[in-house]
Amino acid sequence: MKAAPFRQFVLKVHGRCNLACDYCYVYELADQRWRSRPRAMSPVIVAHTAERVAEHVCGHGLSDVEVVLHGGEPLLAGRAALGALVARFRSVVPVPVRFTVQTNATLLDREFLELFSALGVRVGVSVDGTPEAHDRHRVRPDGTGTWAAVRTALESLRSFPEVYGGLLCVVDVRNDPVRTYESLLEFSPPVVDFLLPHGNWSSPPPGRVAGSSSAPYADWLIAVFDAWYPTPVTRVRVFEELLAVLLGGDSGVEGIGLSPSGQVVVETDGSIEASDILASSSPAASATGLHVTRDPFDAALDLPSVLAGRSGLAGLSSECRRCPVVRVCGGGLRAHRFLEGAGFDRPSVYCTDLLRLIAHVRSRVAADLAALA
């Protein structure tokens, strides 16, 4: 069977950041290769990447693709470079390209917003809820918080609804879940993403003791789910995707369901990599040895490091394959299954959390369906 093509291309347009978030998987965990890579993606690498995306689109007959401008902090690349990148892709790729930029928003001023509005670029902002919660982690190198700057940017972003993509919040189980959710709603986001902090069996996430039967992250998310369901004020992606899979559909995000990942990453130096989140566990885990100046994206489709995250049920541990909810959780994110010396052949470090969350969501939906019968 021919491998499914890539549909989302994550471009590391700038390899440094103006913040020092303590949980950052790019700078604070196992992978430190950023130190030897260029600070920014050069126009030459941008041009090669656009040509490779066009080649992939034509080879697979794709009708559209998504390009995510990432980092580091992508806005450090500057307005001119980002504008030139979007223009280059639009001139080379023969199908619609949806652009998204994920930013910490400290540099997101009106000039950037006007540029993104003109270019049709959607903006996602990372913000961790209340001022206290946000400034616990998302700080500048001198330790000062960034909440005030992010709030100002979000207030401006709300006046550009065509640009406003949504909010990304990393879960911290020390924070009140409902208060966190309600604080995000104050910015009227079109969608909220809750991200579990990246960890694995060798380096468990905060509050998660390897081998424990407790499920603090499930308890946190369940509280938010009960505040959100059944009359949501905004979209919450993790809940929407869980509901879709529980009702017999497919998931559109990695880490839920068994749909293959359609994502590939291009680093600032032009290296082609599998999901960069994998490198949070082991620097070699995301490496492919491929480069946009010499290799097509098709060359990555059959590599073991890429296939492992795209092979559905067959790519999971025997314990996961026997689990009754495996088609819903999909084994969780591959990066969260890592154990030093044993690789990724085991359940997620969040396994008990996923089980409890899925059971709760399923029971709520089943009760509603029974009431309608």
C-alpha positions in Angstrom: 0.0 0.0 0.0 1.3 3.4 -0.9 2.2 5.5 2.1 -0.1 8.5 2.8 1.4 11.8 1.8 2.4 14.6 4.1 -0.2 17.3 4.4 1.3 19.6 7.1 4.8 21.0 6.8 6.2 22.6 10.0 8.9 25.1 9.1 11.3 26.1 11.9 11.7 29.6 10.4 13.7 30.8 13.4 15.8 28.6 15.7 16.0 30.8 18.8 13.5 32.2 21.3 13.2 35.4 23.3 11.7 33.5 26.2 13.0 30.8 28.6 9.9 28.7 29.3 11.0 26.0 31.8 9.0 23.2 30.1 10.0 24.0 26.5 10.6 20.7 24.6 12.9 22.5 22.1 15.4 24.0 24.5 14.9 22.4 27.9 14.7 18.7 27.2 17.0 16.1 25.6 17.6 17.7 22.1 20.2 20.4 22.1 21.0 20.4 18.4 19.5 23.8 18.0 22.8 25.2 19.3 24.6 24.2 16.1 21.9 25.2 13.7 21.4 28.5 11.9 19.5 31.1 13.9 17.0 31.6 11.0 16.0 29.8 7.8 17.8 31.3 4.9 16.0 32.4 1.7 17.8 29.6 -0.1 16.4 27.0 2.3 13.0 28.6 2.0 13.1 28.3 -1.8 14.2 24.7 -1.7 11.5 23.8 0.8 8.8 25.5 -1.3 9.9 23.5 -4.3 9.9 20.3 -2.4 6.4 21.0 -1.1 5.3 21.7 -4.7 6.9 18.4 -5.8 5.1 16.5 -3.1 1.7 18.1 -3.9 2.0 17.3 -7.6 3.3 13.7 -7.0 0.3 12.9 -4.8 -2.4 15.0 -6.4 -3.1 17.0 -3.2 -5.7 19.6 -3.3 -4.3 21.8 -0.5 -1.6 21.7 2.3 -0.9 23.5 5.5 2.4 25.2 6.4 3.0 26.0 10.1 5.6 28.7 10.8 7.3 27.6 14.0 10.5 28.0 16.0 11.9 28.9 18.4 9.9 32.1 18.2 8.9 32.5 14.5 8.3 36.3 14.8 12.0 36.8 15.4 12.5 36.1 11.7 10.9 39.5 11.1 8.1 40.8 8.9 10.1 41.0 5.7 11.4 37.4 5.9 8.0 36.0 6.8 6.3 38.0 4.1 8.8 36.8 1.5 8.4 33.2 2.6 4.6 33.2 2.2 5.0 34.9 -1.2 7.5 32.3 -2.3 5.3 29.4 -1.4 2.2 31.0 -3.0 4.2 31.5 -6.2 5.6 27.9 -6.3 3.0 25.6 -4.8 0.2 25.0 -7.3 -2.6 24.5 -4.7 -4.0 26.6 -1.8 -1.5 26.8 1.1 -3.0 27.4 4.5 -0.5 29.3 6.7 -0.4 29.3 10.5 2.1 30.8 12.8 2.4 29.7 16.5 3.8 32.4 18.6 4.4 33.4 22.2 2.9 36.8 21.2 5.4 39.0 23.0 6.4 40.5 19.6 2.9 40.4 18.1 2.2 44.0 17.3 -0.3 45.7 15.0 2.2 45.7 12.1 2.5 41.9 12.3 -1.3 41.6 12.5 -1.8 43.8 9.5 0.8 41.7 7.6 -0.8 38.4 8.5 -4.3 39.8 7.7 -3.0 40.8 4.2 -1.3 37.4 3.7 -4.1 35.3 5.0 -2.0 33.8 7.8 -3.7 32.5 11.0 -2.1 33.1 14.4 -2.1 30.7 17.3 -0.9 32.1 20.7 0.6 30.2 23.6 -0.8 31.3 26.9 -1.2 29.3 30.1 -4.3 30.7 31.7 -4.3 33.1 34.6 -1.5 35.7 35.1 -0.1 33.7 37.9 -0.2 30.4 36.0 1.3 32.0 32.8 4.1 33.8 34.6 5.1 30.7 36.5 6.6 29.2 33.3 6.5 31.6 30.4 9.2 34.0 31.4 12.0 36.0 29.7 15.6 35.0 30.2 15.9 37.4 33.2 13.0 35.6 34.9 10.3 38.3 34.4 6.8 37.3 33.4 5.2 37.9 30.0 1.5 37.9 30.9 1.1 41.6 30.4 2.7 41.6 27.0 0.6 38.6 25.9 -2.6 40.1 27.1 -1.9 43.3 25.1 -1.3 41.2 22.0 -4.4 39.2 22.5 -6.5 42.3 22.9 -5.2 43.5 19.5 -5.6 40.0 18.0 -9.3 40.0 18.8 -9.8 42.9 16.5 -8.4 40.7 13.6 -10.9 37.8 13.7 -9.7 36.6 10.2 -6.2 36.2 11.7 -7.1 34.8 15.2 -6.4 31.0 15.1 -6.7 30.1 18.8 -4.9 29.6 22.1 -2.6 26.8 23.2 -2.4 26.1 26.9 0.1 23.7 28.6 -1.6 21.9 31.4 -0.2 22.5 34.9 -2.1 20.3 37.4 -1.2 22.9 40.2 -3.6 25.4 38.6 -7.3 25.3 39.1 -8.7 23.8 35.8 -12.0 25.6 35.5 -10.4 29.0 36.5 -7.7 28.3 33.8 -10.4 27.5 31.2 -12.5 30.6 32.1 -9.4 32.8 32.0 -8.8 31.7 28.4 -12.4 32.4 27.5 -11.9 36.0 28.4 -9.9 36.4 25.2 -12.8 34.9 23.0 -10.7 32.3 21.3 -12.2 30.5 18.3 -10.5 27.3 19.6 -8.5 26.2 22.6 -5.8 23.5 22.6 -4.8 21.9 25.9 -1.3 20.4 25.7 0.0 17.8 28.1 3.6 18.7 29.1 6.1 16.5 27.3 7.5 13.7 29.4 8.2 10.0 29.2 8.9 7.0 31.4 12.6 8.1 31.9 11.6 11.7 32.6 8.0 11.7 33.8 6.0 15.0 33.5 5.4 17.1 36.6 3.0 15.4 39.1 3.1 12.1 37.2 4.9 9.3 39.0 5.9 6.5 36.7 4.0 3.3 37.6 1.4 5.2 39.8 -2.3 4.5 39.3 -3.1 8.1 39.9 -4.4 10.2 37.0 -3.9 13.9 37.9 -4.0 15.1 34.2 -7.2 13.2 33.6 -8.8 14.7 36.7 -7.7 18.2 35.5 -9.1 17.7 32.0 -12.3 16.1 33.2 -13.0 19.2 35.3 -12.6 21.3 32.1 -14.7 18.9 30.1 -17.6 19.1 32.5 -17.4 22.9 32.3 -17.4 22.7 28.5 -19.9 20.0 27.7 -22.6 19.8 26.5 -23.0 23.5 25.7 -19.5 24.7 24.7 -18.7 28.4 24.5 -15.8 27.7 22.2 -14.1 24.8 20.5 -11.7 22.7 22.7 -9.8 20.5 20.2 -8.9 17.6 22.5 -12.6 17.1 23.5 -13.8 17.5 19.9 -11.4 14.9 18.7 -12.3 12.5 21.5 -16.0 12.8 20.7 -15.4 12.4 17.0 -13.5 9.1 17.5 -16.0 7.8 20.2 -18.8 8.4 17.7 -17.1 6.4 15.0 -15.2 9.1 13.1 -11.5 9.9 12.7 -9.2 12.2 14.6 -7.5 15.1 12.9 -4.8 15.5 15.6 -1.8 13.4 16.5 -2.1 11.6 19.8 -5.8 10.7 19.5 -7.2 7.9 17.4 -5.2 5.8 14.9 -5.2 8.1 11.9 -1.6 8.4 10.5 0.3 11.6 11.2 0.5 13.8 8.1 3.2 16.1 9.5 6.8 16.6 8.6 9.3 19.1 9.9 12.0 21.2 8.2 14.6 22.7 10.5 16.3 26.1 10.0 19.3 24.3 8.2 17.0 22.5 5.8 17.1 19.1 7.6 13.9 17.1 7.1 12.7 15.5 10.4 9.9 13.5 11.8 7.8 15.1 14.5 10.2 17.3 16.5 8.4 16.4 19.7 10.1 13.0 19.4 13.5 14.7 20.0 12.3 15.7 23.5 13.1 12.1 24.5 16.1 11.3 22.3 17.8 13.6 19.8 18.1 10.8 17.3 14.4 9.9 17.4 13.3 12.6 14.9 16.3 12.6 12.6 16.0 11.3 9.1 19.3 12.2 7.5 17.4 13.9 4.7 17.7 17.5 3.5 15.6 19.7 1.3 18.5 20.6 -1.0 18.9 17.0 -2.2 15.9 14.9 -1.0 12.2 14.9 -1.8 9.7 14.5 1.0 8.7 11.2 -0.4 12.1 9.8 0.7 10.9 10.3 4.3 7.6 8.4 3.9 9.2 4.9 4.2 11.8 5.6 6.8 11.5 3.6 10.1 11.5 6.8 12.2 8.6 8.2 10.2 6.7 4.9 9.6 6.6 4.2 13.3 4.4 7.2 13.9 2.2 6.5 10.9 1.4 2.7 11.1 -1.6 2.9 13.3 -2.3 -0.2 15.5 0.6 -2.1 14.1 3.0 0.6 15.4 1.9 0.2 19.1 3.1 -2.0 21.9 1.4 -5.4 22.5 0.0 -4.0 25.7 -1.6 -1.1 23.8 -3.0 -3.4 21.0 -4.8 -5.4 23.7 -6.4 -2.3 25.3 -10.1 -1.8 24.8 -9.8 1.9 24.2 -6.8 1.8 21.8 -8.8 3.0 18.9 -9.7 6.1 20.8 -6.4 7.1 22.5 -4.2 5.7 19.7 -1.5 5.0 22.3 -1.1 8.7 22.9 1.8 10.7 21.5 4.7 8.5 20.5 7.2 10.8 22.4 5.4 10.0 25.6 6.1 6.2 25.3 9.9 6.5 25.5 12.0 4.6 28.0 15.8 4.9 28.0 17.2 1.7 26.7 13.9 0.3 25.6 12.7 2.9 23.0 9.1 3.6 22.3 7.6 0.0 22.6 5.3 0.7 25.5 2.2 2.6 26.5 2.2 6.3 27.0 3.4 7.7 30.4 -0.1 9.2 30.4 -1.8 5.9 30.0 -3.9 6.0 33.2 -4.8 9.6 32.5 -6.0 8.7 29.0 -8.0 5.7 30.2 -9.8 7.8 32.9 -10.5 10.7 30.6 -11.9 8.5 27.8 -14.1 6.6 30.2 -15.5 9.8 31.6 -16.2 11.3 28.2 -17.7 8.1 27.0 -20.0 7.8 30.0 -21.2 11.4 29.5 -22.0 10.8 25.8 -23.6 7.4 26.5 -25.9 9.0 29.1 -27.0 11.7 26.6 -27.6 9.2 23.8 -29.7 7.1 26.2 -31.7 10.1 27.2 -32.5 10.8 23.5 -33.5 7.1 22.8 
